[in-house]
């Protein structure tokens, strides 16, 4: 998204576009990140993307036959989108919502906009979206996931315009407060650290977590020493294995159990913090 979408900046009118360019963000990249949201707007004819940036999500929706368009305040983002035949209105998103005809939209989408706003403005945006939507219309907000380690250590502070981090359950409350129904929230699996965190060491934790949460195998101590084929050595081997089971195996099992407990604790910690960068909340305006 573009922070220009919420407040016109005359001193640095192209700052958001230049920053997206600096990060290597592209229309196709925006589309790939947000493709999971396309089915959530199925059957909805008129959808706006507020703070659409380069218009990647608008492009996805239009490819599905949805009459989608974007609103953004950065003139260079708007120009880039239009150069790819993506319809975008250059405007402040709140100004657009205040002026739009009530019950004229079927869907409102916004990714990485609310974290640029204080909570009073977020509430106004949600209330104005409710006003703009027809009965049965849907609002979906995507934002940095406060439950993800990568959000705090890498990506939230990456943008100059961020002012607040909103838990999806708090946004769900705001939606319900504004009148939305069937409100749900979740996480975008496409935004795992290995996909969005560049060269950060956090990208390697995804593979670590997968390895640690896979099925563990326990090898008995008696299996470490192979059984010989020679008859005399077989007798000696059985004696040795008897001593191993009696003297060594209990300690081996105790150490193995402690390792398993430590592994489980670390795995739980990783699962709790190594979460997708992007969370979302979605709600519907009740019919009738």
N, C-alpha and C positions, 0 to 999 in steps of 0.2 A: 504494500500500500504506500501511499504518499502522505506525509504529514501536512503537505500543502492542501490536502483535501479538507482540512478542518479550519485552517486559518491562513488567509493569503499572506505571503511573505514577499514584500517588494524588494528588500535588500538582496536576498538570495533566491530569486524566483526559480532557478534551475537546480537547487541544491539536492533535492530528492532524486531527480533523474541522474545527476552526476554520481550520487552515492550508489544507486542501483547499478550504474555502469561500472563503478569502481569494484563492486562486489561480484560482477559478472552475472547479474540477474538478467534473464531473458524472458520473452513472452512464452516460449516453450517451457522454460524452467518453472515459471509461475503456474502454467497449466499442469505440468507433471505433479507439482506439489499438491494442488487442490483438486485433482481429478476425482478423489473419493466423494466430493460433495455434489458432483453432477447428478447422480441418481436421486439425491434428496430434493431436487427441484423438478423431478419428472412430473409431467402433467400440468405444469405452471407456465403460462404463456408469456407474461411480461415480467422480467426480472432485472433488477438493477444491482450493480456491484459498486458499493460506495467505497471511495478511495481505491480505485481499481488498479492504480499503478500503470503497468504497460498493457493491461487488458487481457492477460492470459486466460483468466477464468471466463471472461465474456466470450472469448473465442471458443472455448470448450462448449459453453451453453448453446451458442449459435450453431455449432456443428451438430447439435442434437435437435435443431429445429426450434429452439426457444428464442423468442424475441427479446434478447438480452442486450444491455448497454451499460456503460460505465459512467461514473462521475469522479472526477479528480481535479485537484487544484493546481497541479504542477503543469505548466504549459508545454514543457518538453516531453513529459510522459504522455500527455494528450496527443501531441504531434506524432510521437512514435507509434502510439496505438492506431491513430487514424491513417498513418502511412501503410498500415497492414489491413486497412479496411475494417477496423474494429471501432464501432461507434462509441464515442466517449464525449460526454458533456464536460466542459471546463467550468467548474463551479466549486464552491465550498459545500461540503456534503450537508451540513445543517441548513445552509441557505436553500439548497435544492429541496430538502425534505419539507422545509417550511412552506415552500412555494408550490410543491407538487399537489395535484388534485387529490383529495381524499378518496380512498378505495379505488385507486387507479393502477395498482401494481399487484402482481401475484407472488412476487418473491423479492426479498431484500437480502443481499449477501454482503459481508464485509470481512476482509481478512487483514489483521494487523492494523486496525484503526483504533479500537477502544483503548489500547495501552498508551495512546497519545493524548488521552482525554481524562480530566478529573471526573469523579463519579457522577457529579450533578449533570455534566454534559453527556455522559454515557446514558444516564436515565432519560434525558431529553431525546437523544438519538433513538432510543428504543421506543419511547412513546410516539415520536414522530413517525417511526417505521410502522407502528401499529395503526396509526391514523392513515398512512398511505396505502396499507394493504387492504385488498378485498377480503371478505370472509373466506376462510380457507387458505389465505395467504401464509407464507412462511418467512420467518426471519432466521438467518444463520450468521453467527459471529464467530470468527476464528481469531485466536490470540495466543501469545506465548504461554506455555504451560507452566504454572508456578510450581508444579510437583516434579518438574524435570531438572536434573542437575545441569544439563547443557544450557537451559534457559538462563540460569543464574551465573554460571561461570563463563559463558561464551556469548550468547546471542542477544539477550535482553539489553545489555549495555552496549551492544554494537550500533545502536541507532541513537542519534542525537536528540530525537524528538520524544522518546519514551518518558512518561511521567508516572505511570502506575501499572502494577501487574495485578490482573484480576483472576481470581480462582473461578473456574467455570461454574461452580455451584453458586457463587455470588452473582454471576451474570444470569444464571437461571432464576435466582430470586428476583433480580431486577426485571426480567421478562415477565414473570408471574405477577409482579407488582403492577406492571403496565397493562396486564390483561391477557397475556398470551397463555395458551393452554398446551397440553401435551409436550411440555418442555423437557428436553433431555440434553445430556452433555457427554462428551467422549474425547478421545485423542486421535490424532491423525497418524496412522502407522507409517505413512510415507516420510514423516519428519523425524525419524530416528536419528540419533547423533551421527551415525556413520554416513548418512545422506546429506546432512545439513551443516556439520560442524567443521568442515574443511580439514585442516591439519591438526586439530585439537587431539590430545591424548584420549579424550573421551570417546573418540570414534572407535578405539580399540576395545572398549568395554563391552560393546555389543557382542563381539565374538567370544569374549571371556564369559559373559553371562550365558550365552548359548551352551558353551562347553560345561559350565558349572551346573546348569539345570538339566543337562542330559542324564540318561540313566547311568548310575554308578555301578561299578562291578567290584565285588569283594573277592580277592584271591586268598584262599587259605594258605597259611604258612607251610603246610605239608605239601603244597603244590609247587613250591619254589624249587625244591630239589627233585629232579626227575627220577622216576623209578628205574633201576638198572635191569638189564636182561640176565646177567650172570646170577645163577641160583644162590651162591654164597653171598654175593653182594645184596641180593634181594633180602636175605635174612638180616643182614646188618642194617639195610635200609629200613626194614620194619621196626627194628630196635630203635634206630635213630628217630623215626617218626613218632614212636611211642613216647620217647623223651621230649620231643618237640611239642607234642600235644599236651603233655603234662606240665612242662616247665616254661615253654615259650608262648604257646598259642594264647593263653589267657591274657598275657601282657600285649601281645600282638593285637588281639581283639579289642582290648581297652584303648590302645593307641588309635586303632582304626576307627573306633566309635567316636573318639574325641575329634579326630580329623573330619569325620562326617558331620559332626555338630558344628564345627567351625566353618566348614564349607557351606552348610545350610544357612548359618547366620550371615555369612558374606553374600551368599546368593540372594537372601531376602533383602539385604541392604541395597544390592545392585538393582533388584527388581523394583524397589521402592523409589529409587532416585534416577536410574537410567531409563527414563521414559521419553516418549516422543516430545519434541520441542513444541508442537502445536496442539492446543486443545480447542474444542469448539462447543458451542451451545446452540440448540435449535428449538424453535417453538412455533406454534401455529396460532393464527387468529381464528377463533371459533366461528363456525357458520351459524348464521341466524342468531 
